[in-house]
Amino acid sequence: MARRTKTPELPDDFEEHILDTDIKNEMETSFLEYAYSVIYSRALPDARDGLKPVQRRILYTMNEMGLRPDRGHVKSARVVGEVMGRLHPHGDSAIYDAMVRMAQTWTMRLPMIDGHGNFGSPDDSPAAMRYTEARMAPAAAAMTASIDEDTVDFKPNYDSREYEPAVLPAAIPNLVVNGTTGIAVGMATNMAPHNLVEVVQALRHLIKKPAATLEDLMRFIPGPDLPTGGKIVGLDGIRDAYETGRGSFKMRATARVETIGRRKGIVITELPYGVGTEKIVERIKTLVQGKKLQGISDLKDLTDRENGLRLVIEVKNGFHPEALLEQLYRQTPLEDSFGINNVALVDGQPRTMGLKELLQVFLDHRYDVVRRRSTFRRAKAADRLHLVEGLLVAILDIDEVIALIRSSENSEIARERLMTVFDLSEAQATYILDMQLRRLTKFSRIELDKEAEELRRTIEELDAILGDDSLLRTVVSDELAEVAKTYGTPRRTVLLESAGTAVTASAVPLEVADDPCFAFLSSGGLLARTGSDEPVGSGGGRTNHDVVVSAVRTTVRGEIGVLTSRGRLLRLGVLDLPALPASANDPNLQGGLPVAEMLTLEPGERALALCTLAADGPGLALGTRQGVVKRVNPEVLNRDEWEVVRLADGDEVVGACELVTGTETLCFVSAESQLLHFSADAVRPQGRSGGGIAGIRLGAKDRVVFFGAFDPDDAVVVTASGSSTALPGTEPGAVKVAPFSEYPAKGRATGGVRCHRFLKGEDALVFAWAGPGPARAAAASGAPVELPAPTGRRDGSGVPGSQPIVACAGPVSARLGSPVGDTGGVEG
């Protein structure tokens, strides 16, 4: 039986107040509020720290929970609960999804979360948050560093019971490095990841030269660096995006042709950003079943945790692998496009920004953070100095202080008497009353004097930073350099101006003529050949974004050797190299293929130079890190690889060259600035099993940084000095170019002569090269580096470089048939 309820009676003076609202106005107002919430509280990142609100709240909460990189992992559900309960008034799934993305190495170029457990894959979703664990990644600690030193503003959370940071201090340029994606109401953002070391170099250049142009910055940041590696084909869209904030580029998978049993196969080791293997496999199967793609006999996904991505496509006999690969690029997600739309919040307003504006917003934020941090530290040091000075006063008359305190009836009276008798402030008197008796020793006085002096020095340094904008910029620049040294990693994505492998099945002949050609190796690790044996001019040492470090004469259907830092010679078919229209007058290897796609190199192994597989001639010359030199008798084995030198433990080859006459000059340069050169005929040739002989005498901590063989006529020496503790590729150093004729020859196994004088803060050569001039240099990104004019001082100091040099080479015409020395090598 239902129970009746009595309707309450309304008072006699009750009046209804119904407000009529136009439905159009109500919808507009509500929709604008919703759009505002999505834009500012969910979808768009802040240009200063590059974080959306949920990401910022996750990192801040984990920092408050003490989940730092040196602590243990905790359940992800615990972190999600803390974030949702304290700061983020949304569902737990949205928080966990954001947390997962920050832990995925294929999503973030520099992950902020260290995940433990199943955090998914490019194809699969992660496990539930009750099964996974997490803590802050090392990079996240840099994002929250100094947050407790009044470096950023705090605002109330959603219920005004707590406070949260409006932005993180962000010592890392997170927005440019990690990129972002988000869809708001009426706008969206899609920003590409970049390499941290390159971004820091551009930031430091912008600090030094605020009026730098986009072309200046692109010398340091030539293009995005995607977490999944791969290749970017076409750079025009990237420049448009850097200039206007909008553009697009094509991404390609990294693939190489290998022999698999009796068949040729296409092995894919890197995929475009955001593409998973299952998507590729499904698309290829659909095309094969629909008879839209021919030539594939089998498809295997051999991806595992140990070897990483490995997708093997076996090619039927009679089909050209390169032509099939081009069809795969056109018809499958092995080639995909990325549309850049640089939209972020600046001063609370959405803005579309180019590269320079993105960098400048971050620098302005760091200036403000360092300024506020210095102010906070100065105030803290001043307060401490005030207390220490009071303690010093008390220790001078400690007996009177003790008698005064003992004769006082209570602490309030004692405090007032201390302030009156010794002219102390209330804070000093309170601190003296709270002081422990063990601080009254003589040693304590010495400690206090030392502490007071350090505090005064600290205050003076902080006052200098606060009073001098140039010094403030220097501090920011130095901190950025430390960030690059700590968290920087090598570039993963290869930048190509055009598709060098673009061929069609109809364009590939069944029989290829064995025409003469040239094979090239660039400092960026690209291999290519010319289409014909054209005349060699005097130029050609540089490509658009690279330098040619090795060149040999060969034939299209011939074979060449690749000399590596492990002392191996790897056989390589010239026909497998992409044919370029450029001649040896102007070789442009931007359409070439990376070494890693053509050869299987061991971890840390580098390709140093190319050589012919001649069974006669003077042979090869090699120099090692420990100063060993070896001449190898010409010997060609019936195998794909063989050793040409027996290396000692911990040693590696730094330079490898094929001799032409046997009378070339062999040159060593060590890290401690010692240069030694002698004739190649002073080294007796050995067989493959030989370990070489002493080449240069090194100090206890010295090592060889360059070895090469060349004709000494018109040769030059390029050296760059810096700190031995700096991360390779982050310090430009002081660069010097000097004629090779300035350095006298010494006997083999001697110490040589000094070739570079170190200045303050320098203790090693970070780069060295010698060879035929004029020399051309390149940075890690492949961008050209201007060298100073040659000087006649063989042991003089250098001039500050514009950016770090990783490779150097002379004219190609001077090296065809005469190989080059080590220029840093190309790592596999």
CORFEN-V193731 format. One record per backbone hydrogen bond with DSSP energy under -0.5 kcal/mol. NH is the residue of the N-H (numbers start at 1). CO is the residue of the C=O. If there is no record, write none. Layout:
# CORFEN-V193731
NH/CO + NH/CO
This chain:
# CORFEN-V193731
14/11 + 19/17 + 20/18 + 26/22 + 27/23 + 28/24 + 29/25 + 30/26 + 31/27 + 32/28 + 33/29 + 34/30 + 35/31 + 36/32 + 37/33 + 38/34 + 39/35 + 40/36 + 41/37 + 42/38 + 43/38 + 44/39 + 46/51 + 47/345 + 50/46 + 56/52 + 57/53 + 58/54 + 59/55 + 60/56 + 61/57 + 62/58 + 63/59 + 64/60 + 65/61 + 66/63 + 67/62 + 68/66 + 71/68 + 74/134 + 76/129 + 76/132 + 77/129 + 78/75 + 79/75 + 80/76 + 81/77 + 82/78 + 83/79 + 84/80 + 85/81 + 86/82 + 87/83 + 88/83 + 89/87 + 90/88 + 95/91 + 96/92 + 97/93 + 98/94 + 99/95 + 100/96 + 101/97 + 102/98 + 103/100 + 104/100 + 104/101 + 105/103 + 107/104 + 108/104 + 112/102 + 113/102 + 114/135 + 115/113 + 116/133 + 119/117 + 121/124 + 127/118 + 131/128 + 132/128 + 133/116 + 134/74 + 135/114 + 136/67 + 137/112 + 140/137 + 141/137 + 142/138 + 143/139 + 144/140 + 145/141 + 147/144 + 149/146 + 151/146 + 155/164 + 157/162 + 160/157 + 164/155 + 166/153 + 167/153 + 170/143 + 171/142 + 174/172 + 177/173 + 178/174 + 179/174 + 179/175 + 180/191 + 182/189 + 184/182 + 184/187 + 186/184 + 189/182 + 190/341 + 191/180 + 194/177 + 199/195 + 200/196 + 201/197 + 202/198 + 203/199 + 204/200 + 205/201 + 206/202 + 207/203 + 208/204 + 209/205 + 212/209 + 217/213 + 218/214 + 219/215 + 219/216 + 220/217 + 221/217 + 222/220 + 225/193 + 229/226 + 231/252 + 232/494 + 233/231 + 233/250 + 234/232 + 234/496 + 239/235 + 240/236 + 241/237 + 242/238 + 243/239 + 244/240 + 245/240 + 245/241 + 246/240 + 247/340 + 249/338 + 250/233 + 251/336 + 252/231 + 253/334 + 254/270 + 255/253 + 256/267 + 258/256 + 258/265 + 260/258 + 260/263 + 261/259 + 263/260 + 265/258 + 266/313 + 267/256 + 267/265 + 268/266 + 268/311 + 269/254 + 269/267 + 270/254 + 275/272 + 280/276 + 281/277 + 282/278 + 283/279 + 284/280 + 285/281 + 286/282 + 287/283 + 288/284 + 289/285 + 290/286 + 291/288 + 292/287 + 293/287 + 297/295 + 297/314 + 298/314 + 300/312 + 302/300 + 302/310 + 304/308 + 308/304 + 311/268 + 312/300 + 312/310 + 313/266 + 313/311 + 314/298 + 314/312 + 315/264 + 316/295 + 319/316 + 321/319 + 324/320 + 325/321 + 326/322 + 327/323 + 328/324 + 329/325 + 330/326 + 331/327 + 332/328 + 334/328 + 335/332 + 336/251 + 338/249 + 340/247 + 340/338 + 341/190 + 342/245 + 343/341 + 344/351 + 345/45 + 346/349 + 349/346 + 351/344 + 353/342 + 353/351 + 355/242 + 356/242 + 358/354 + 359/355 + 360/356 + 361/357 + 362/358 + 363/359 + 364/360 + 365/361 + 366/362 + 367/363 + 368/364 + 369/365 + 370/366 + 371/367 + 372/368 + 373/369 + 374/370 + 375/371 + 376/372 + 377/373 + 378/374 + 379/375 + 380/376 + 381/377 + 382/378 + 383/379 + 384/380 + 385/381 + 386/382 + 387/383 + 388/384 + 389/385 + 390/386 + 391/387 + 392/388 + 393/389 + 394/390 + 395/391 + 396/392 + 397/393 + 398/395 + 401/397 + 402/398 + 403/399 + 404/400 + 405/401 + 406/402 + 407/403 + 408/405 + 414/410 + 415/411 + 416/412 + 417/413 + 418/414 + 419/415 + 420/416 + 421/417 + 422/418 + 423/419 + 424/419 + 429/425 + 430/426 + 431/427 + 432/428 + 433/429 + 434/430 + 435/432 + 439/436 + 440/437 + 441/438 + 445/441 + 446/442 + 447/443 + 448/444 + 449/445 + 450/446 + 451/447 + 452/448 + 453/449 + 454/450 + 455/451 + 456/452 + 457/453 + 458/454 + 459/455 + 460/456 + 461/457 + 462/458 + 463/459 + 464/460 + 465/461 + 466/462 + 467/463 + 468/464 + 468/465 + 472/468 + 473/469 + 474/470 + 475/471 + 476/472 + 477/473 + 478/474 + 479/475 + 480/476 + 481/477 + 482/478 + 483/479 + 484/480 + 485/481 + 486/482 + 487/483 + 488/484 + 494/230 + 496/232 + 496/494 + 500/498 + 502/499 + 503/501 + 507/504 + 508/504 + 508/505 + 509/507 + 513/511 + 515/513 + 517/554 + 519/552 + 520/528 + 521/550 + 522/526 + 523/547 + 525/522 + 527/593 + 528/520 + 529/578 + 530/518 + 531/580 + 534/532 + 537/535 + 543/546 + 546/543 + 548/541 + 549/521 + 549/547 + 550/521 + 552/519 + 554/517 + 556/515 + 558/555 + 560/572 + 561/611 + 562/570 + 563/561 + 563/609 + 564/568 + 565/606 + 567/564 + 569/642 + 570/562 + 570/568 + 571/640 + 572/560 + 574/558 + 575/558 + 576/573 + 577/574 + 580/529 + 586/583 + 589/587 + 591/588 + 592/589 + 593/527 + 595/525 + 597/594 + 598/594 + 598/595 + 599/595 + 601/599 + 605/602 + 607/826 + 608/563 + 608/606 + 609/563 + 611/561 + 613/559 + 614/612 + 620/632 + 621/657 + 622/630 + 623/655 + 624/628 + 625/652 + 627/624 + 629/693 + 630/622 + 631/684 + 632/620 + 633/686 + 637/635 + 639/637 + 642/569 + 644/567 + 645/567 + 646/690 + 647/645 + 651/648 + 653/565 + 654/623 + 655/623 + 657/621 + 659/619 + 659/657 + 665/710 + 666/678 + 667/708 + 668/676 + 669/706 + 670/674 + 671/703 + 673/670 + 675/753 + 676/668 + 678/666 + 680/664 + 682/679 + 683/680 + 684/682 + 686/631 + 690/687 + 693/629 + 695/627 + 696/627 + 697/750 + 698/696 + 702/699 + 704/625 + 705/669 + 706/669 + 708/667 + 710/665 + 712/710 + 715/712 + 716/771 + 717/738 + 718/769 + 719/736 + 720/767 + 721/734 + 722/764 + 726/723 + 730/727 + 732/730 + 734/721 + 735/733 + 735/799 + 736/719 + 738/717 + 739/791 + 740/715 + 742/739 + 743/740 + 744/742 + 746/677 + 749/695 + 750/747 + 753/675 + 755/673 + 756/673 + 757/796 + 758/756 + 762/759 + 763/722 + 764/722 + 765/671 + 766/720 + 766/764 + 767/720 + 769/718 + 771/716 + 773/714 + 776/809 + 777/785 + 778/807 + 779/783 + 782/779 + 785/777 + 791/737 + 794/792 + 796/793 + 799/735 + 801/733 + 806/778 + 807/778 + 809/776 + 812/539 + 813/539 + 814/811 + 815/812 + 816/812 + 817/551 + 817/815 + 818/815 + 819/658 + 822/707 + 826/607 + 827/825 + 828/605
